Amino acid sequence: VQPPEKPLQAEEWNKLREDFQSPERFEEVMLNSMIRCNSPIDVAKSLLTHLAKRNGDIAYNVLVKYLALCVQQGQVSEIRDVYDVMKGRFKVLESGAYNLLIKGLSSSDQWRMALTLLEEVEKTTIPSRTCYESCIKAASRHQEMKLAFELYHEMLAKDVVPTLDVLQSLFDFSRGMKGAELQKELFGILLYLRENQIYPHKTFMRSIKLWFESIPGGNWRGHLTNIKDSGQCPVCNHQLEDSNLTEEEYSNLSERIIRDVIHGTDTFRKTSPQEFEAFQTFVENRLPFDIVIDGLNVSHIKPRKMQCENLFDAVNCLAKENARLLVLGRKHMLTNSSNWKREIMQEMQNKADFFFAENISEDDAFLLYATLRSGKHCKFVTRDFLRDHKACLSDSLTRHLFRKWQRGHQIAFYPSVKGRSINFLPAFRYDCVVQTTGDTWHIPYKDVFEEKYSYQVPRKWLCIQQK
């Protein structure tokens, strides 16, 4: 439906409605296309006026769509009017309407009303991320940083995960502002990035750099750099944290993982206890391995190549230094097929140990078990994130150790540019995570924003030092 360009009279609206294939949905469809075309507000208003005259009232979902158009155009007085109408007619509003009202009001001079609405939402449910972030940005924009951080902490306390966008805005709006308390809060965000292994993207990294350099009397200077393989920063010569766990940390971690993750309830949903026992015996008789490979995962790296060839390339590449390899496979790989050629499979089995699990097994538990049982030196290869195992680890210290171990032991890989071979990125000797010594900060960053957690650690760093 093409919305009209100017307001219509009742009979004109009726005519359009009659000509429409499903008249009962006419208003909804018409408002959707008004939102899409960003129609003038008075055109939409004339439709609502007509509806109110015809039916005596306006349906909730139609009001919400009209509200969406008002928010899109920043029509503050209309937003307030719609809110009054809705509040008068409906005892409860659902989250969609609140999201719109808070978003619309928070970016206007009526932003404090958005805070009142946020409190209203909190009485019945946990507000959405959008609601919190709209209010945090509104408070920051008006230099009320204390309020902005109160809302931020409330959000974290309710397990609502902030976007990098709102974290960046807190740095942007604090630029040039004085105050030890504020500084502590922003350092807190950097530690939140560390704790959750989050890598800021380039624009967020620039905001952090500019904020540091704007601290009155702080004398901070930021430089972009690449860390040497030894873990030394070329800018300030500082040695980054080691990615190795101490013997004690390692044995605690492997005990915990083997107990919680592997003997926990969820592993066996996709694998039978008998199969896992057979695997344990297999591993114990052949320990230790140097590298454990998630075979199925690696076999998909180049979609245009036969799966067994992809795996063959990876095994060849990793077996170079006489490393002892364990490949976790699936039984279907042993059936000669277009993707799994018998002779290639046999040749690979001369270079590496293979364990073939049932076709529905869950690989991660096998991968973790074999790697951890092999000892501190053993690395693993997969493009998975091992995300769910983090969830099984109940306390934050073990989670922190698990992530640190993962960062130092996961070998990342990707097809080379020409697509002929596979490139492996060795695990780092230094720990790729936000870190500070008090008068220096080192922040790893990515060129582009990635929504999902990534196992590929960044190669680029921001070094900030206090002169």
N, C-alpha and C positions, 0 to 999 in steps of 0.2 A: 504494500500500500504506500502510495506517495502522499505524505501529509500536505494539506493545503498551505498556501503561503501566507494567508491572512485569516483572521478569525471568521467563523461562519455562523449563520443564523441556524435556529433549531431545525427548520425544514431542510436546509442544505445538509446538515449532519444526518438527518433521517434518511435522506435520499442516498447518501454514501453508504449508510449502514445497510439499507435494503439491497443495494447492488453488490454487497460483499457476500462471498460464498458461505461463510458461517457467521451470521449476524450476531450470535450470542458472544462471539469472541472479538467483535469489531473494535471495541474501545481499547482492549488490551493490545491487539496487534497494531492499532493506530498509534498508541503511545510508545510502543517499542520502536516504531519507525521514526517517531518524533525525536526519541532519544538518539537514534542512530544519525538522523539528519541534523540534530541540534536545532530543532525548530524554535521559532520565537515563543516566549513563554505565554504571550496573550492568545496564541493559536490554541495551545494546550488548555488554557484556562477556559476558552469559549466551549471546548468539548466538555469540560467538567461542569460548567454552568448548565449546559444543555442536559447533561446526565442527571444533575441534581433536580432540575425542573421535571424531568421525565419520570424518574424513579423515586423522587423524594429524598434519596441519599446517594452516596457514592461508595462503591465497594472498596474494601480495604486494599486489595491488590492493585486497584486502579490508582488509589491515593499514593501508594508506594511508588508506582511508576512515575507519577507526576512529580513526586518528591525527588526521584532520581534525576529528572530533567532540571529541576530547580538547583540541585546540588551541582550538577554538571556546569551550570551557568553562574553559580555563586549568587543566586537570588536570595539574600539573607532574609528579607522580610517575608517573602513567600514561604521559605522553609519554616519560619516561626509560625506563620498562619496555619500551615499544614499540620505542624506539631500540635497546635491548640485544637484543631479540628479532631485529629486522631485521638488525642488525650481525652477529649470530651466524649468521643463515641466508643472508644474501645478501652476496656480496663487495662489490658496488657498489650504491649506491642512486641512483635518478635524481633529477633536479632537483626534481620535485614533492614528493618526500618531504623533501629537504633544506629546501626553502622552508618547509614546515610545521614541521619540527623547529626551525629557527632562529627562525621567527616565535613558536612556542609557548614556547621557552626564553628568548628575549630579553626577553619581557615578565614574566619571573618572577625570583625571587632566584637562579636558576641561570643568569643571563644570560651569565656567562663561558663556560659550556659552548657557548653559541651561537657565540662567537668561535672556539672550537676547531673546531666543525663548519664554520664559514666557511673556515677554513684547509684543512680536509679537501676541501671543494668546489674550492678554488683549485688543488689538485694536478692535477685532471683537466680543469677547464673554467673559464670566466669566470662567477663567481657572478651570480645575477640581481639586478636592482635591488631587489627585495623583501628578499633576503638581506642585502645591504649596508645598506639603510635600517633594517631591524629592529635590526641590530647598532649602527648609528650612534645610533639613538634610545635604545637600552639604555645605551650608554656615556654619552650626554648626561644621561639621567635620573639616573645615578649620579654626575653632576658630573665625569665623566672626560672633559673637553672635548678634551684633547690627543689621546687615543685616538680620540674621535669624528672629529676633523679628519684624523687619519692615515687612517682608513677612507674618509673623504670624498675625500681626494686620490687614494687608491688606486682608488676608483671612477671618478673622472674620468680617471685615467691609462689605465684600461681601456675608455674610451669608453662607460661606462655612464652614461646621462643621469639626474641626480637629479630627483626630483619637487619641486615647490615646497613640498610638505608637509614634506619632510625638511629643506629649507633653512630653512623657518620654524621648525621645532623647534630648530634650532641657535641661532637668535636667542632663542627662548623660554627655553631652558635656560641660556643664558649671562647672562640678566638679572641685573644687580647684581654680577656677578663682576669681580674685578680682573684686571689683567695686560695688558701691552702686546702680548704674543704673541697672546693671544686676540682682542684688538681688531683686530690685523692680519689674522687669519684671517676675521673677520666682514666687514671692509672688502673682503677678497678675494672673498667671496660677492657683495657688491654690484657689484664689478667684473666678476664672472662674468655677472651679469644684464646689465650694460652690453655686454659683449663679445658676448653672444648675443641681444641685443635682446629680453630677457624682461621683461614687465611684471607685477609682482606684483599680486595681487588685494587687495581691501580688508583682509581679516584678516591677510594676510602683511605688508602695509604697516604695519598697527597694531603688529605684533610688532617690526618694525624700529624704529618710532618709540619704543616702550616700552623697547627695549634701549638705544638712544642715551641716552634720558633717565635710564636707571638706571646709567649708567657712573659709578662712584664718582669724585667730583671732576671729572667731565667737563664739567659745565655746558652740556649740549646741550639745545636746545629744538626741538620739531617743530611745524609748523603745516601744515594742509591748505590748498591754495590753487589758483587757476587762473592760469596764466602769461598776461601780456598778449600781444597780437599782435606787439608789438615784441620779445618775447623777454625782457622784464624780469620778475623775480619781485616781486610786490607786497609780499611779507613782508620780504625782506632787500635788495630793490632791486638784486640781483645780475643781471647780464646773462647769459642762458644761451648755451651754445655755438651758433655759427651753423650752419645746416644746409648752407650752401654749401661746396663743395669749392674748394680753390685751383685756379688754372689748371693747375698742374703735376699736382695730384692728379686733376683731371678728365681731362686728356689721357692720363695713365697708365691710368686706369680704362677710358676708352673704347677705348684701344688693346688693352688686355688682354681686354676683353669681346668686342670685335669679332674678336680673334684666337682666343681660347679657346672662347667660347661659340658664336660664329657660324660660324667655320671649323673648330670642333672636330668630332669624329666624330658626336656624338649628335644634332645638329640635323637632319641630313639623313635621319634615320631616317623622319621623318614628312613630309618635303618634298623635292622633287627639286632637285638643284643648279641645273638650268635655271630652275626657278620662282624660286629665290632670286636668281639672277642678274638675271632679269627685274625682280624687286622692287627690287634695288639700283639698276638703271638708272632705274626709275620714281622712286625717292626722290631720286637725285642730280639729276634734271632738275627737281625741284620744291622743293628745299630753300630755306630752312629752314621747319620746321613749328613751331607753338607748342604744340600738344597732339596726342598720338597716342592713338587710342581703340581698344581691343580690342572691335570691334563685336559679335561673337557673345556675348561675355561680358556686355556692357552690355544686350544685347537680352533677357536673361533676368531682369532685375531685378524686374519685377512679373509674377509667373506668370499672373495673370488677364488681362493685357493682351496685345494682339498684339505679337509681337516687334519688328516694324518700327516700331510706335508708341513702344515703349520707347526704341529707338535714336533715333528722331526727336526725342523729348523731350530726350534727352541732347545731341544735336547742336545743337538750338535753344538750349538753356541755355548751352552752352559757346561757341557762335559769337557771343554777344552783343557781346563787346569787339572785334569784327573779328579774332578770333584765327584763325590759319590751322590748319585741322584736317585730320588724316589719319585716315581710318577704315579699319581692317583688317577686311575682310569675307570672306565665303566665296562661291564661285560660285553655290551654291544660293539665295542671297538674290536673284539676278537672275531666278529662275524665279517667275513670278506664282503665289502660293499663299495659303492662308488666313493664314499668318503674315507673308508678304512681299508687300505690295501694290505693284504696279509704279509707280503714280502717287506714292505716298509715297516710294519709293526714288528716283524721279527728282527729286522736290523736294529731298531731302536732298543729292543730288549737286550741286545748285546752291550748297550752303553749305559743302561739304567735299570734299576729294579722297578718293576711294575706291580701295583696291586689293583686288581679289577674288582670293583664293588658292584653290587646289584644296580640295575639301571635307575632306581629311584632314590638311591642313597643321598644323604646330605654330605657334601664334601668337607665343609669347614671343620667339623669335629675331627675327621681323619687328619686333615692338614695340620691342625693345631697340635694334635697328639704327637704325630711323628716329628714335627719340628721341635716341640718343647722337650720331648724325650731324648732328642739327639744332642741337646746341650746348647750352651750360649752362642756357639759359633754358627749354628745352623740357620740358614735363611729360607724364605719360602716365596713362591711365585704364584700370584693370582691377580686377576683384575677385580676381584670382589673386595668389598670393604670390611668384611667380617664385622658388620655393624651389630648384628643381633647378639653376638657373644658379649659385646660390651654391656648389653642390657642385662645379661645373666649375672654380671659381676656387680654385686649389690653395693659395695662401698666405693666412695669416690677415689680412695687411695689406690685400690686395685685397678680401678678403671684407668686411672692416670698411668700406672705402671704398664698396663696392657697396651695403651696407646703408644707409650714411649717405646715399648718393645716392638710394637708393630712398625713404628716409624723407622726403627733401626734394623729391622729384619725383613721387611717386605721389598722384594725386588720388583720394580715396576717395569713394564715393557710396552712397546708400541711399535707398529710397523714403520720401517724407515721410509723416508720421503719417496724414494723410487719404488717402494713396495717390494723390493727383492728380498730383503732380509729383515730380521727382527732386531730392534735395538733394546738393550737392557740398561736400565738405570740402576747402578748398584746402590745398595742401602748406604746411607751416610754414616760417617763416623761421629759427626756432631748431630745434635738434636734439632730437628727442624720445627721449631715452635717459638712463639713470642717469648723473649727472655730479657731480664734486666739485672744490672749489678748495682742499681741506684743512680750512678751517674752516666750509665749507657743503657740504651734500649736497642734490641735487635728484633726487627719485625719482618718475618718472611711474607711475601705478597705474591699474588697471581696477576697476570696481565688482564685477565677477563674475570667477570663475576661468574661464580658457579654456585647454583642453588644447592646442589647436593654435595654432601661430604665427599671428599676425594682422597684416594689413596696416593695420588701422585703429589709428592711434596714439591713446593715451589723451589725454583733455582735463584730467585731474586730476593734481595733483602734491602730493608731500609735500616741504616745505622744512625742512631741519634745519640749524640754525646753532649755532655754539659761541660762547657769550657771553663 
